[in-house]
Amino acid sequence: MSADTRRSRLPGRFVEQTGAFATRALRTLRRNGAVVFWAVAFPALFYLLTVYLLIDSASMPAEAAGIVKATNAVSYGTFAALVVFLNTFSQSLVDDVEGGRYAQFRALPVSPGADFFGRFLAAYAFAAVAVGVVLAVGVATGATFELRSLLSIPVVLLGLLAMGLFAASIAVVLVAAVPEPKFASIITITLVLLAFFLTGYNGVQPGLVASTAEFVNYVPNGLATRLAVYHLVPVGDWAAAGLAEPAAPTAPRYLALLGAYAAAGTGIAVLATRRSLYRGEIR
């Protein structure tokens, strides 16, 4: 076979391997009852606990209550996505590390990039379902949603993608760096909780963190959540809804920041996968 023929087959092989990793990962996720509970059911239950026990929505006007429930649904949707991209993603890697499968992968012409992107595609699809479930529960409880424009859904999905790539890169680095890979799962769930609470419920209640919490418009989970709220929830007064200050992240620089998070996450994850999981001493 000529060199030109081999080069022409490389993109096709990459796509084929990516699809294989994605299919395998998605099948594993779907069959794991614990994953489905913690990534899908638990955030929805967490949301219900919040809106019925911690928020006195009964004393609010119906319109205000609907908006408060919607912002919290978006917040817990982000929480569900973080569980998938950090904890569930790391667990997928840990299972293969502890199962000795990376020794087999290294012996085969497997692309580290295909490994990461395949797993990530599965995680992204699973995270989108988890977010959708929480939003659907929100609708069932009276949350008010409204698309701001025709670009709202693409922008929200871009935010989820950027946050997911950045979070997944952290998961890969932890699995590669922690001496006992199984402890990476414990660390990642701790990071999910820290990110949630230290940003004021993923940025929807920044006043709980600081009087001027400008940073919530710049950290990945806060930016993605607040951008989603802006595009999905008809909030007239951000201050009244507890979302300000700062103001909504609507300037073009915030979309550029999402792109930077996506690029950084992709680069870090592929590099860590190649150097640590495929060339390192992990067994």
Secondary structure, 3 states (H helix, E strand, C coil): CCHHHHHHHHHHHHHHHHHHHHHHHHHHHHHCHHHHHHHHHHHHHHHHHHHHHHCCHHHCCHHHHHHHHHHHHHHHHHHHHHHHHHHHHHHHHHHHHHCCHHHHHHCCCCCHHHHHHHHHHHHHHHHHHHHHHHHHHHHHCCCCCCCCCCCHHHHHHHHHHHHHHHHHHHHHHHHHHCCCCCHHHHHHHHHHHHHHHHCHHHHCCHHHCCCCCHHHHCCHHHHHHHHHHHHHCCCCCCCCCCCCCCCCCCCHHHHHHHHHHHHHHHHHHHHHHHHHHCCCCCC
